[in-house]
Amino acid sequence: MSSEVERDKAHLIDHPRRPLAQRAGAILWPSFFAAGVATMVLFAFVDPVELAAISFPDFDLSPQAGHTIAFLGFWACAASACTFTWILLRPNSRYNKSLNRQ
């Protein structure tokens, strides 16, 4: 009997908010790792100087600048995907309040 009551009240429990550092770390660290892997895979097959000559022929980019631009682009893409996943995984008890408050 008590397990049924606990199960009914389980959806009313609001989970505590995580610290900002933990929330930011949960988004930034996996995206940093994914960007590093994507950058390594890209530049294992593509020379950054040739890519810069094709992409930006008017600019003289060094290989380090090419690596940096690619890494930051990959990091931004991965961070946006992690952020979207975080938004979708937030507990609904915090945002979908019951209209029957007892």
N, C-alpha and C positions, 0 to 999 in steps of 0.2 A: 504494500500500500504506500509506504513512504517513498519507494523508488518511483512510483507514478507521479507523486507530488513533486519530487525533485526533478523529474524529467519535464514536467509542465513548467516549472520555474526556471529551467535551464536557459530558455530563450530570453528571459528577463535579466539575466546577469550581464552587467556591462564589464568588459575586460578593462583593466587599467591601461592607461596610455604608456607607451614606452618612452624612455628618454630620447631627446632629439638626436643625440650622438648615436644611439643605437639605431634609430630609424634612418638617419642619413647613411650610416655605415652599411646597413642592410641594402641600400640602393647603390651606393658608390663603390663599395668593394667588389661585388660581383661584376659590375659594369666595367670597372678598371681591369679586372682579370680578363674579361671577354674582349675588351679593346686590345689588350696586350697580345692575346692569342691571334685575333684577327689581323693585327698589324704584322705579326711574325709570318702568318700564312701569306698575306698579300705580298710582302717584300721578299719572300722566299722565291716568288715567281716573277716579280716585276721590279725593275731597277727604278729607284725613286727619281734619278736624273732624267731618264727617258720618259717617265710618267709626267714629270714637270714640264718637259719640252712639248709633250702632246697636249697637256691640259692648260698650261699657262705659258705660251710661247713668248710673251712679252716680258715675263719676269724671270730673273736669274735666281732660282732657288737652289740652295745647297741640299745635299742628301739629308742632313740633319733636319732642315726645315721641312722637307718632304715627309720624313718619318713623323715629325711632330704634328704636322697638319693632319696626316692620316690617322694618327693615334687619337688626337682630340676629336676628330670626326666620328671615329668608331666609338669612342667613349661617350659622346653625346647621344649617339643612336642607342647604345646599350643602356645608358642611364635612363633614357626615355622609356625603353621597354621595361626596365626594372621598376620605374615609377608607376607605370600603368598597371603592372602586376600587383604592386603594393596597394594601389587604389582598389583593385578588384578583390583583394584578400582581406580588406579591413572587416572587422566584425560588424555584421548588420545590426546587432543589438544597440550599437551606438547611434545609428542613423535612422533606423526604423522603429521608432517608439510606438508602443501599443497605445491604442486609443482608449482601452479599458484599463484605467489606472485604479488600482484598488488599495 
